Amino acid sequence: MKNLLILLFTIHSLSTIAQVNNLDKNTINSIIGVIDKRDVNCKSEIERAKMDFKFQEIFYYIEPEGYLDSDSKRHHPYLNTLLKKRGIEFCESPETEFALYYIGDDVESYPAITNCYYKASNELLNLKYGRNFTKDIEKTADSMYVMSRIDNPFQYPAGVDHYCIVYPKTKDFLDQKLQIQQDFFSTFKYPIGFIYSTDKKNFMARTKFTIQRDNTICNIEIDLEFKNSENQKFYNYLVNQLTAFIKNANWNAAVSSEIKVNSIFTVNFYN
């Protein structure tokens, strides 16, 4: 049994080594990382980018694959200005970024990379101006955009940093509105004489308010609907309860580009 295990381990090790050797055999290091040497198109694009870089420096925005926020390009005007100060042009890649795809047939195929020319151009900028030049200058441009409109509320969550939590009693971004509702109803009491619905859907309150940079609340708007119209006489009672909860809850200001900002927050209360 022991000899069998040793044999199986040896076979597995040899197989792994063979795979690594085959990978090394078919790959080369490039300015954009490891690429397959059979990806002739990518290699030629990298060489063309090196030649063009001698005559003109260009930063290329490469649109990532998948869903993009509506204001994902909000910083581009500031980025363009910063780049021009260094004599660098700003352009957008005509290609959308994709994950690796394969070229070949049923017998043999190899991984190919997209946007090799544009990636190489950006990496040449990093080599000349600093390892993280392209990332840092984009971050600076986005900070400039945020500061340019710091007094105007940002839409939450689209206009702020991803997974930014404004209600610190919850640790999960996706659960924070549920936690807000639970906290409100944990102390809420219906007024005497309130007519309850059999399906427990007594009212719907749509709220919108601004969480300011200093964590305070302003501009509270409440749209309240009752299942039973006879409960309309309790309108002010519920609005006052909701307003008091919103004003006194512990909020954290949202951040955009790591800068505290005013943000418009919406949450529905229903019971």
C-alpha positions in Angstrom: 0.0 0.0 0.0 2.8 2.3 0.9 4.6 1.7 -2.4 1.4 2.3 -4.3 1.0 5.7 -2.6 4.6 6.6 -3.4 4.0 5.6 -7.0 0.9 7.7 -7.3 2.6 10.7 -5.7 5.5 10.4 -8.1 3.2 10.2 -11.1 1.3 13.3 -9.9 4.5 15.2 -9.4 5.9 14.3 -12.8 2.6 15.3 -14.4 2.6 18.7 -12.6 6.3 19.3 -13.6 5.4 18.5 -17.2 2.5 21.0 -17.2 4.7 23.7 -15.7 7.5 23.0 -18.3 4.9 23.1 -21.1 3.6 26.4 -19.7 7.1 27.8 -19.6 7.8 26.5 -23.0 4.9 28.4 -24.5 5.0 31.6 -22.5 7.2 34.7 -22.4 7.4 37.7 -20.1 6.4 41.0 -21.6 5.8 44.6 -20.5 2.1 43.7 -19.8 3.0 40.4 -18.0 3.2 36.8 -19.1 1.8 36.1 -22.6 1.7 33.1 -24.9 4.4 33.3 -27.5 2.0 31.9 -30.1 -0.2 35.1 -29.6 1.5 36.8 -32.5 -1.0 39.6 -32.6 -0.3 40.6 -29.0 3.4 40.5 -29.5 3.3 42.7 -32.5 1.0 45.2 -30.8 3.4 45.5 -27.9 6.3 46.2 -30.3 4.2 48.7 -32.2 3.3 50.5 -28.9 7.0 50.7 -28.0 7.8 52.3 -31.4 4.9 54.8 -31.2 5.8 55.7 -27.6 9.1 57.2 -28.8 7.2 59.8 -30.8 4.0 60.3 -28.7 3.0 59.4 -25.2 -0.6 58.4 -24.8 -2.7 57.2 -21.8 -5.5 54.9 -22.9 -8.6 54.4 -20.9 -9.6 50.7 -21.3 -13.3 50.1 -20.5 -13.6 47.0 -18.2 -15.9 44.1 -19.0 -19.2 44.1 -17.2 -21.5 46.6 -15.6 -20.2 50.2 -15.1 -21.6 52.9 -12.8 -23.2 55.7 -14.7 -20.5 58.1 -13.6 -17.5 55.8 -13.9 -15.9 58.3 -16.3 -16.7 61.4 -14.2 -13.0 62.1 -13.6 -11.9 62.1 -17.3 -11.9 65.9 -17.9 -9.6 66.3 -14.9 -7.5 63.3 -16.0 -7.1 64.9 -19.4 -5.9 68.1 -17.9 -3.4 66.5 -15.6 -2.0 64.4 -18.5 -1.7 67.4 -20.8 0.4 69.2 -18.2 3.0 66.4 -18.8 2.6 66.4 -22.5 0.6 63.1 -22.5 -2.4 62.7 -24.7 -5.6 61.0 -23.3 -7.6 58.6 -25.5 -10.1 55.8 -25.1 -9.3 52.3 -26.3 -11.7 51.2 -29.1 -11.6 47.7 -27.6 -13.5 46.7 -24.4 -11.4 44.7 -22.0 -12.2 41.0 -21.8 -10.9 38.0 -19.9 -8.6 35.6 -21.6 -10.0 34.0 -24.7 -8.6 31.1 -26.7 -7.5 30.8 -30.3 -7.0 27.5 -32.1 -8.9 24.4 -32.9 -9.9 21.1 -31.3 -6.4 19.8 -31.5 -4.5 22.8 -30.1 -5.4 26.2 -28.7 -3.7 28.9 -26.7 -4.8 31.9 -24.5 -4.8 35.3 -26.2 -4.9 38.7 -24.6 -7.0 41.8 -25.6 -5.9 45.4 -25.7 -2.2 44.5 -25.9 -1.3 47.8 -27.6 -3.2 50.0 -25.2 -2.0 48.1 -22.1 1.6 48.3 -23.3 1.3 52.1 -23.9 0.0 52.6 -20.3 2.8 50.4 -18.9 5.4 52.4 -20.8 4.1 55.5 -18.9 4.5 53.6 -15.6 8.1 52.7 -16.5 8.9 56.3 -17.3 7.0 58.2 -14.6 6.7 55.6 -11.8 5.4 52.2 -11.1 1.8 53.2 -10.2 1.7 56.4 -12.3 -1.5 55.6 -14.3 -3.4 54.5 -11.2 -2.2 57.4 -9.1 -3.0 60.0 -11.6 -6.5 58.6 -12.1 -7.0 58.6 -8.3 -5.9 62.3 -8.2 -8.2 63.2 -11.0 -11.2 61.6 -9.3 -10.4 63.4 -6.0 -10.3 66.7 -8.0 -13.8 65.9 -9.4 -15.2 65.2 -5.9 -13.7 68.4 -4.5 -15.1 70.4 -7.4 -18.7 69.6 -6.3 -18.1 68.8 -2.6 -21.2 70.9 -1.5 -23.6 69.0 -3.9 -25.0 65.7 -2.5 -23.9 62.5 -4.2 -26.4 59.8 -5.1 -26.0 56.8 -2.8 -24.7 54.2 -3.6 -23.9 55.0 -7.2 -21.9 58.1 -6.6 -19.8 57.0 -3.7 -17.2 54.3 -3.0 -18.3 50.8 -3.5 -19.9 49.0 -0.5 -19.7 52.2 1.6 -21.7 51.7 4.8 -23.5 54.7 6.2 -25.4 52.8 9.0 -22.6 51.5 11.2 -24.9 49.2 13.2 -24.7 46.7 10.4 -21.5 45.2 9.1 -22.9 44.1 5.7 -23.5 46.6 3.0 -26.4 44.6 1.6 -28.1 44.3 5.0 -28.0 47.9 6.2 -31.5 48.9 5.0 -33.0 45.8 6.6 -31.2 46.7 9.8 -32.5 50.3 9.7 -36.1 49.0 9.4 -35.6 46.5 12.2 -34.2 49.2 14.5 -37.1 51.5 13.8 -39.8 48.9 14.4 -38.1 47.6 17.5 -39.3 50.7 19.4 -42.2 51.9 17.3 -45.7 51.6 18.8 -48.9 52.2 16.8 -51.2 54.9 18.2 -54.3 54.0 20.1 -57.2 53.5 17.7 -55.0 52.5 14.7 -56.9 50.0 12.4 -54.8 47.0 11.6 -54.9 45.2 8.3 -55.3 41.4 8.2 -52.3 40.9 6.0 -50.1 43.1 8.4 -49.4 45.6 5.6 -50.5 48.6 7.5 -48.5 51.4 5.8 -45.6 52.2 3.5 -43.3 55.1 4.1 -40.8 56.1 1.5 -38.1 58.3 3.0 -35.3 60.3 1.4 -32.8 62.5 3.3 -29.3 63.9 3.1 -26.5 62.5 5.2 -24.0 65.4 5.5 -20.3 65.2 5.8 -20.4 65.9 9.5 -22.8 62.8 9.9 -25.9 65.0 10.6 -29.2 64.7 8.7 -31.1 67.3 6.7 -33.7 67.6 3.9 -35.9 64.8 5.2 -38.8 63.9 2.8 -41.4 61.3 3.7 -44.1 59.9 1.5 -46.6 58.0 3.6 -49.4 55.7 2.4 -51.9 53.8 4.6 -53.5 50.5 3.6 -56.7 51.7 5.4 -57.5 55.2 4.5 -59.2 55.7 7.9 -55.7 55.7 9.4 -54.9 58.9 7.6 -55.6 60.8 10.8 -52.4 59.3 12.2 -50.3 60.8 9.3 -48.5 63.4 11.5 -47.9 60.8 14.3 -46.1 58.4 12.0 -44.2 61.2 10.2 -42.9 62.5 13.5 -41.9 59.0 14.6 -39.9 58.4 11.4 -38.4 61.9 11.5 -37.2 61.5 15.1 -35.7 58.1 14.3 -33.9 59.3 11.2 -32.5 62.4 12.9 -31.3 60.5 16.0 -29.9 57.4 14.4 -26.2 57.0 14.2 -25.1 57.7 10.7 -21.7 57.8 9.0 -21.0 60.1 6.1 -20.5 58.4 2.8 -17.2 58.7 1.1 -16.3 59.2 -2.6 -12.8 58.8 -3.7 -12.0 58.4 0.0 -13.3 61.9 0.7 -16.3 62.5 3.1 -19.3 63.8 1.1 -22.9 64.7 1.4 -25.1 61.9 0.1 -28.8 61.4 -0.7 -30.0 58.2 1.0 -33.4 56.5 0.5 -35.0 53.8 2.6 -38.6 52.4 2.8 -40.4 51.5 6.0 -43.4 49.2 5.8 -45.3 47.1 8.3 
